[in-house]
């Protein structure tokens, strides 16, 4: 008989107490794994379709072999898992701000993504993704694909310091770390945002917005989230920042 609820780990962070819990969900008849920040739900193993599609859509837009991939935010690991399933991927580096989240994966507390931390193509880094991008201090100098799944949306950020990233200047700094013709893809829990789409188009080319639907067994019916996919212009390597 599954426990009704069990807290598996927690850590006090600048954005609140982040915790992982396992809970029996009657709507599906099995345990689910949930991450909360204080009393706010951040993610659940019930709803992972869009996290997976973030990797599928971002990688589908990328060409070539031996792809170097950066994932911003580890979470429950579904974006990482989907990226590693692509045989063209040489390495996935993940930047995660909360050390406890990395520890959950290294201890294989999440059955669906157990073993990912030990994959030789997986490299987990503890750090602030947004600060690293702003400072040009990501683990590699450049990536073919960047997949971002940290904030709820460009308009609903987990910390005020993240907001500047979603402005054109922040997106240009991201583009500097992407190889020419490479891909930046972003998950958002909000409907498509014309303002953010406009900011992407100031910096990137071939911007596409995908609405991804998925079953919601708790509320009934379907829910939807958004994946943005944008390509850095092809051309000589080097900074694309404009002043």
N, C-alpha and C positions, 0 to 999 in steps of 0.2 A: 504494500500500500504506500503510495507516494506521500511524502510529507506535504502538509498544506503550504508551508513556506519556510525557507531556510536562507539566512543571509550567509553568503559564501566569502565575502570580502568587502572591505571598504577603505577609503582613504580621504582625509581632509585635504582639500585643494583650494587654490585661490578662487575658484568658481563655485565652491560648496563641497559638501560631503558626497563623494561618488561611491555607489555601492552596487554590488552584484548580488542578486537573490534568485533562488530557484523556487518556483511556485507552481502548484498544481492548478491547471486551468480547466474547469469543468466543460467549457465550450468545445474543447478539442480532446479532452480525456487523457491528457498527459502533462508532464512537467514542461514549463517554459522558463527561460532564463531572461531576466530583466536587469537593465542598468538604470539607476536613478541618480539625479543630482539633487540632494536634499529631498524634497517631496515631489519633484518633477520627473516624470518618466522621460528617459532619453532614448532608449531602444529596447526591443524585445525580440526574442527568437521566434515569436509568432509572425513578425513582419520583416522579412529579409529579402523579399523579391527585388526591391529597388536597390538595395545595397549590392546585390549580385548583378543586377542590370547595369549599375554604374560601371563595373569592371567590363562587362560584356560590350556595352556600347562604346566605352572609351577605347578598348582594345580593338574593336571591330573597325574603328576609324583610323587606326594606326597601320602603317605599312612596315614591311621588313621583318627581319628575324633578329634574335638576340636582343630583344627589347629590354631596356632599363626602365623600371616603373617605380614611381614614388606614390605612396598612399599616405594621405594626411588623415590621421585618426584610425586607430585599430578597432575600437569597439568590440563587438562580438566576433569579428574576424571574417564575416561573409564576403566583403569586398576583397580582402586578401586571398581567401580561398579561391574565389572565382578567377582572380588574376593568375594564381599559380597553376590553375587548370589549363591555361593557354600555353601550348608547347613552344610558342614563339618567345615567351618571356624568359630572359636570362636571369634576372634578379628582380625581386621586389623589396624595396626598402620602405619601412613604415616609420613615420614619426608620430609618436603618441605622447601627449603631455602628462599623462597620469601613470606613474610607475606601477601602481597596483594593477592597472589594466594589462600591462605587459606581463606582470607576475601571474595573473589569472591564466594567460595563454601558456606560459612556460610550465605551469602546474597542470595544464590540460583539464581545467575545471569545466570547460564547455564542450560537451560531447561532439557537436556537429563540426567543430573546428579543431579538435584535438590533433596534435601532431604537427600543426602548421609551424609553430615556433622552432621545431627541430629540422624543418625542411632546409636543405643546403642553399636553396635559392631565396630564402627568407632572411631578412636582416632587420631586427627590431631596434629602434632607437628611442630613447627617452628624451623628449625635448618639446619645445613650443614650435609647432609648424609655422605659424604666422611670423614669429620673430625670426626664425631661420630664413624664411623667404625674404623678409624685409632686409636682412643683413647679408643675403647671398651666402648663407652658411649651411645649406642642406648637405646631407652626407656625401652626395656626388655633386659635381659641378653642373651636370646637365642630365636631363631625363627625356626619354622618348614619349612617355605617357605619365601624366600626373592625375591621380584620382583623389578627390577631396570629399570627405564625409565627416565633418566635425560639427558645424552649427546646424540648427534646425533649418535655416534658410539664410540668404544674404540679408534679409530684413529682420530676422529673428536669431540673433547671435547669442552664444553662451556667455560671452564677456565683451564689454564695450571695446576693448582693445582689438577685437577681431574685425570691427566694422570697416576700418580703412582698407582692408584687403580687397573688399568687393567693389571699391571705387576704381576708376580707370588707372590711377597711379599704382595701386596695389596689384592690379591685374597685369600691368606692364612688368612689374618686378617678378611676378610669377613667370611671365613669358621669357624673361632673360634666362631662366633655368630650364627651359624646354628647347630641345633641338629643333632646328628649322624644319617645318612641316610636322612637328610633333603635336601631341594632343593634351589639352586640359579638359577634364570632365568633373562635374560637380553634382552632388546630390542635394536636393532641396525638398522639404516637406510641404512647401507652399505651392500653389498653382504657378504657372509660368508668369514671370515678372518682367513686363516690358522695359522697366527702368534698368534692371540688371542686364537684360538682353542687349540693351543699347550700350551699356558699359563694356560688355564683352566685345561687341562689334567695333568699338573704338580701338581695340587692341589686337583681336584675333580675326581670322577669316573662317569661312565655312561654319558659322555658328548654327547649331541645330538644337532645338528644344524638344525633348521627348517626354510625354506624359505617360507614366507607367502605372497601370492599374493592378490591383491585387485583392484577393478575397479578404474580408474582415470577419472572421468567425465570431468575434466578440460583439461587434455592433450590428453584424449582418450586412449583406450586400457587398459592395466593393468600395475600396478607398483608392486614392491616387497620390503619387508624388511626382516630382519632376527631376529629370536628368538633363543638364546642359552639357553639350559637347562642342568644343571650339578648337580650331587648329591654328597653330602659329604659322605665319606666312613662311613659305620656303624661301631660301636665300642664303647668303653667306652667314657663317656662324658669327656670333657676337651679340652684344647687348642690343635690345630693341627699344630701350627706354627713350622717350622723347622729353624734351624740356620746354 
